[in-house]
Each structure stands twice: as structure tokens, then as C-alpha cells.
Amino acid sequence: MKIAVAGATGAVGQQMIKCLEERLPQAEIKALASARSAGKVLSFQKQYVIGELTENSFDDVDYVLGATENNITAWWAPLAVKAGAVVVDNSSLYRLQEDVPLVIPEINPEDILTHHGIIANPNCATIIALVAVNALHQRWHVERMIVSTYQAVSGAGMQGIRDLENQVKDPSVPSLAFPHPIAYNLIPQIGGFDEEGYSSEERKMQNEGRKIWHHPELLVNCTCVRVPTMRSHAESITLQFREKPDLAEARELLKKAEGVILADDPKNHVYPMPLTTSDQDLVYVGRLRKDVSDPKEHSLVLFCSGDQIRKGAATNTVQILEKLLASK
């Protein structure tokens, strides 16, 4: 089995290789990137000489994990499929395309089997939120979500990390990844704004959640904020259900939920935080409580956090590949 990683030098691409080493150690990995990176060496458990991403890169490859920008993905992904490889892509290019499955393995693994050569990986904030609340949705059916995200700088790639590192040392250093300084600051913008004032990141959770849950009536109001943390996104989520939820039962459901750790003991200062959720693959959920503003008592509130480079991107992609392999 030979697996190529397209965009291997970026933060997500490098994490994909690490996750493949952890979870599929028998695989032969082919690291691909732009011509300027060709010949460089990545060192993890093994060493990988970067090859140039060209139209002939996929002739000897079974699967491709994609970690490139949309315009680059649009060029190479059809070539990979034509060469006979199956693509699991982390860009946003194919996520809402009707004939491309959009998959979180803990939620809709059966959709993998409907692929026509390409499987899409959801947005990182979408993955973290839906893994956190899926067990509750399956029990009481979510009708509406109100979400505020607190997204780490690594979500903007290596340059986002460099911006924060540089500005912590010298606040006068200009940002290259963000429209404003990020050190000692919050930026309520991730992506461009549409005519209604919502950013592209904010639209993703509604559109992608509807597709993943097969729930076209899902309503989501989301505000996405870039915060000066290195790794792991956090989210505050209010869930409005079709049926009245039970708080004690909700806790029991979350204790058993796949991919979830219940970290919910606020009196002893136990709750999800980026520092404790980084560099692992589970989504931590806590601060679970009733929504006191809902007179019908159909709503719950929670806080969650997860590593957006691992579970929010690289690990979810590798898990999709694992499910695909298991289906053969």
C-alpha cells in the first residue's frame, strides 16, 4: 500500500505523515510538495525526501491525502483519480459537492462507500463541534446551534504560528497571516465576509453540518474568532433540541460517546482547554448546563476543545482512510 501526502511540508501535511506512521505503520509514504521544497528531507519516525508534486506523481500510488490550498487541489486531485488513486482531501474544494462524501468517521462512516474517487474532510471547527455533540443529537435531535469559536493560530498554517511567536517577542512585528496583530489580541474574522456579514468560516459549520448529519433543516449561528493560542480550537455551543433533554442523561451519553472525553467538574477547575487537548485525538467536552434563557427548556450549553491539526484535520483524514481500507 502506497500513500501519497500532497502538501507534505505544511502543518497539516506533516501531521498527516505522523498520523500515518502511528496508525498505518505498514504503509509506504510518498511526500509531495511544490518544486521549491523538492529534495528537502522531513524527519519523523522515518525520513522522507520531498518529491515535486507533478501530473505524474500518482502513477504508483493507491491513496492520496490532500493538504493543499483549493487552487492547487483543483489541479492535482482529478489527475490522482484518473491514475486510479482514491483521494481524501482536507481542502474546502469538494466538501459541498453533491457526489463527494463529507465524512467524520465517528458520525457518518457509511457515506465513505458512496465515493467516486474523492472523499472530503470537513472543516476543523465543524469536526470538533459535531464530534462533541453528536451523541446528544442522536438522542434528542438538534434543531439549532449557536456557536462561538476560539481558534488557534496554527489553523492559519505555519505563518500563523510564526506571527504569534514573533509578536510575543516584539508586538510591532506586522502580521502576515492575519489582518491585525494576533499577540495579546482577538480577531473576529476567519475568511472573507459575505453580503450578510458572515465570514466564510462561519458558514462552513451550517453547510457542512447539514451534509454530515443528513439534516437539511439544521440552523446554525456561528461567530468565529482567532485567538492567540498555538494549538487546539475551543468552542462554546448552545444546542436547541426538538425534544426536552435531560442533563444527567446527557452527561452519561457524553461519557460513552466515541471520540469524546467528558471533562466536566468546574468546581475543581476541570473543563476543556487548549493546553490539555493539544497533540491528541479526542474532543474534550465540559461546562455542560441547562440554557437558562430557554423558557421551553429544550436547550443545553457546553464548551469543547480539540486539536484542530490532529482530529480537526490530519487524524480525521487518516481515520477516513482506515475506514475505507476496512470496507474492502
C-alpha positions in Angstrom: 0.0 0.0 0.0 1.5 3.3 -1.1 0.0 6.6 0.2 1.0 10.0 -1.1 0.7 13.1 1.0 0.2 16.2 -1.2 1.3 19.3 0.6 3.6 17.4 2.9 5.6 20.4 4.2 2.7 22.3 5.7 1.5 21.9 9.3 -1.4 19.6 8.3 0.7 17.6 5.8 3.4 17.0 8.3 0.8 15.9 10.9 -0.7 13.5 8.3 2.6 11.8 7.9 3.0 11.5 11.7 -0.5 10.1 12.0 0.1 7.6 9.2 3.3 6.4 11.0 1.2 5.9 14.2 -1.9 4.3 12.7 -0.7 2.6 9.5 2.9 1.8 10.0 3.0 -0.8 7.2 2.2 1.9 4.6 4.8 3.3 2.2 4.5 7.1 2.3 5.4 9.4 -0.6 5.8 13.0 0.5 4.9 15.6 -2.2 5.1 19.4 -2.2 6.0 22.3 -4.5 9.1 22.5 -6.7 10.8 24.8 -4.1 10.5 22.1 -1.4 11.6 19.2 -3.7 14.7 17.4 -2.3 14.3 18.6 1.3 14.0 15.9 4.0 11.3 15.5 6.6 12.3 13.5 9.7 9.8 11.8 11.9 10.0 8.1 12.8 11.4 7.7 9.3 12.9 10.2 6.9 11.1 11.3 3.7 12.7 13.1 0.7 10.2 15.5 -0.6 9.2 14.9 -4.3 7.8 17.6 -6.5 4.0 17.4 -7.0 3.6 16.9 -10.8 1.0 15.4 -13.1 2.9 12.1 -12.9 3.1 11.9 -9.1 0.3 9.4 -8.8 1.1 6.6 -11.2 2.3 4.2 -8.5 0.0 5.4 -5.6 -3.0 3.8 -4.1 -4.3 6.7 -1.9 -3.6 10.4 -1.7 -4.1 12.5 1.4 -4.5 16.2 0.4 -3.3 19.1 2.4 -3.0 21.8 -0.3 -4.9 25.0 -1.0 -8.1 24.8 -3.1 -6.5 26.0 -6.4 -3.7 23.5 -6.1 -6.1 20.7 -5.2 -8.3 21.5 -8.2 -5.3 20.8 -10.4 -3.9 17.6 -8.9 -6.9 15.7 -7.5 -8.5 14.9 -10.8 -5.1 13.6 -12.0 -4.8 11.3 -9.0 -8.3 9.9 -9.6 -7.5 9.4 -13.2 -4.4 7.5 -12.3 -6.5 5.1 -10.1 -5.9 6.5 -6.6 -8.5 7.4 -4.1 -8.2 11.0 -2.7 -9.1 12.0 0.9 -8.9 15.8 0.7 -8.6 18.3 3.5 -9.3 21.4 1.5 -12.7 23.0 1.3 -12.9 22.5 -2.5 -15.1 19.4 -2.6 -16.9 19.5 0.8 -20.2 20.6 -0.5 -20.0 18.9 -3.9 -23.1 16.7 -4.1 -21.3 13.5 -5.3 -18.4 13.8 -2.8 -19.0 12.3 0.7 -18.1 14.6 3.6 -17.1 12.4 6.5 -16.5 12.3 10.2 -15.8 8.6 10.9 -17.5 8.7 14.4 -20.7 10.1 12.8 -21.2 9.0 9.2 -18.7 6.3 8.1 -21.2 4.7 5.8 -21.0 7.7 3.5 -17.4 6.7 2.6 -18.8 3.9 0.5 -20.5 6.4 -1.9 -17.3 7.9 -3.1 -16.4 8.3 -6.8 -12.6 8.7 -6.2 -12.7 11.7 -3.8 -13.7 11.9 -0.1 -13.8 15.3 1.6 -12.6 16.0 5.1 -14.7 18.7 6.9 -13.6 22.0 8.4 -11.7 21.7 11.7 -14.2 23.6 13.7 -17.1 21.6 12.2 -15.3 18.3 13.2 -14.7 19.4 16.8 -18.2 20.7 17.3 -20.1 17.7 15.7 -18.0 15.1 17.5 -18.7 16.9 20.8 -22.5 17.0 20.3 -23.3 14.0 18.0 -24.4 11.7 20.9 -26.8 14.4 22.1 -28.1 15.0 18.6 -28.8 11.3 18.1 -30.8 11.3 21.3 -32.8 14.5 21.1 -32.3 15.8 17.6 -30.5 19.2 17.3 -32.6 21.8 15.5 -30.4 24.9 16.1 -26.8 25.6 17.2 -25.4 28.9 18.4 -21.6 28.6 18.3 -18.7 30.9 19.2 -15.3 29.5 18.3 -11.9 30.4 19.7 -9.5 29.2 17.0 -5.7 28.8 17.4 -3.2 30.5 15.1 -2.0 27.1 13.7 -5.3 27.0 11.9 -3.8 29.5 9.6 -0.8 27.3 8.9 2.9 27.8 9.7 2.7 31.5 9.0 0.0 31.9 11.7 2.3 30.2 14.2 5.3 32.5 13.2 3.1 35.6 13.6 2.3 34.8 17.2 5.8 33.7 18.1 7.3 36.9 16.6 4.8 39.3 18.0 5.0 37.9 21.6 8.7 38.8 21.4 8.1 42.1 19.6 4.5 43.4 19.3 5.5 45.8 16.5 6.2 42.9 14.1 3.5 43.0 11.3 1.2 40.0 10.8 1.5 38.1 7.5 -1.3 35.6 8.2 -3.9 38.0 9.8 -5.3 41.4 9.1 -4.3 42.7 12.6 -1.7 41.8 15.2 -2.6 38.5 16.9 -0.4 38.6 20.0 -2.4 40.0 23.0 -5.4 40.3 20.7 -8.6 38.6 19.4 -9.6 38.9 15.7 -13.3 38.2 15.0 -12.6 37.3 11.4 -11.6 34.0 9.8 -12.1 34.1 6.0 -13.8 36.8 3.9 -17.3 38.2 4.7 -20.4 37.7 2.6 -23.2 40.2 2.0 -24.9 39.3 5.3 -21.8 39.9 7.3 -20.8 36.3 8.0 -17.3 35.0 7.3 -16.7 32.0 5.2 -15.5 30.1 8.3 -18.9 30.8 10.0 -20.9 29.5 7.0 -19.0 26.2 7.0 -20.4 24.8 10.2 -24.0 25.2 9.0 -23.5 23.9 5.5 -21.2 21.1 6.4 -23.2 20.0 9.5 -26.3 19.7 7.3 -24.5 17.4 4.9 -22.7 15.2 7.5 -25.9 14.7 9.6 -28.1 14.5 6.6 -30.1 17.2 8.3 -31.0 19.9 5.7 -33.1 21.9 8.3 -30.2 22.4 10.7 -29.9 26.1 11.8 -26.5 27.4 12.9 -25.5 30.9 14.0 -21.7 31.0 14.3 -19.1 33.6 15.3 -15.5 32.6 14.6 -12.7 34.3 16.4 -8.9 33.9 16.0 -7.2 33.8 19.4 -3.5 33.9 20.5 -3.2 30.3 21.3 -0.8 28.0 19.4 -2.9 24.8 19.0 -6.4 23.4 19.7 -9.6 25.2 18.9 -12.2 25.7 21.6 -15.9 26.3 21.1 -18.9 27.5 23.1 -22.1 25.8 21.9 -25.7 26.2 22.7 -27.9 23.4 21.4 -31.7 23.7 20.9 -33.3 20.3 20.6 -36.6 19.0 19.1 -37.2 17.2 22.4 -36.6 18.3 26.0 -33.1 17.0 27.1 -32.2 15.6 30.4 -29.0 16.9 31.9 -27.9 13.8 33.8 -28.6 11.6 30.8 -26.6 14.0 28.6 -23.6 13.5 30.8 -23.9 9.7 30.6 -24.2 9.9 26.8 -21.1 12.0 26.6 -19.1 9.7 28.9 -19.8 6.9 26.3 -19.6 8.9 23.1 -17.0 7.8 20.6 -14.1 10.3 20.3 -15.2 12.3 23.3 -13.7 12.8 26.8 -16.1 14.3 29.4 -14.1 16.9 31.4 -16.9 18.4 33.4 -16.0 19.2 37.0 -15.9 23.0 37.1 -15.9 23.2 40.9 -12.5 21.5 40.8 -11.4 23.6 37.8 -11.8 20.7 35.3 -13.1 21.8 31.9 -11.8 21.6 28.3 -8.8 23.9 27.5 -6.4 24.1 24.5 -3.4 23.3 26.7 -4.8 19.9 27.8 -6.3 18.9 24.5 -3.3 19.5 22.2 -1.4 16.7 20.5 -4.1 14.1 20.9 -7.2 12.9 19.0 -10.1 13.2 21.4 -12.6 16.1 21.8 -13.0 17.3 25.4 -16.5 18.4 26.5 -17.4 20.2 29.7 -19.2 23.1 31.3 -22.4 21.2 30.5 -25.5 23.0 31.8 -29.1 24.0 31.0 -29.8 27.1 29.0 -31.5 29.3 31.5 -32.6 31.7 28.7 -34.8 29.0 27.1 -38.3 29.0 28.7 -39.2 25.7 27.0 -36.1 24.0 28.5 -35.2 22.4 25.2 -31.6 23.7 25.2 -28.2 22.8 26.7 -24.9 24.7 26.7 -21.4 23.2 26.6 -17.8 24.1 26.0 -15.5 21.8 24.0 -11.9 21.8 22.8 -9.9 19.6 20.4 -6.6 19.6 18.5 -7.5 21.1 15.1 -4.4 19.9 13.4 -4.9 16.3 14.5 -8.6 15.5 14.9 -9.7 18.6 13.1 -7.6 17.7 10.0 -4.9 15.1 9.8 -6.2 12.4 12.1 -9.7 12.6 10.7 -8.3 12.2 7.2 -6.3 9.1 8.2 -9.4 7.7 10.1 -11.4 8.0 6.9 -8.6 6.1 5.1 -8.7 3.4 7.8 -12.5 3.0 7.4 -12.0 2.8 3.6 -9.4 0.1 4.0 -11.6 -1.8 6.4 -14.5 -1.8 3.9 -12.5 -3.7 1.3 
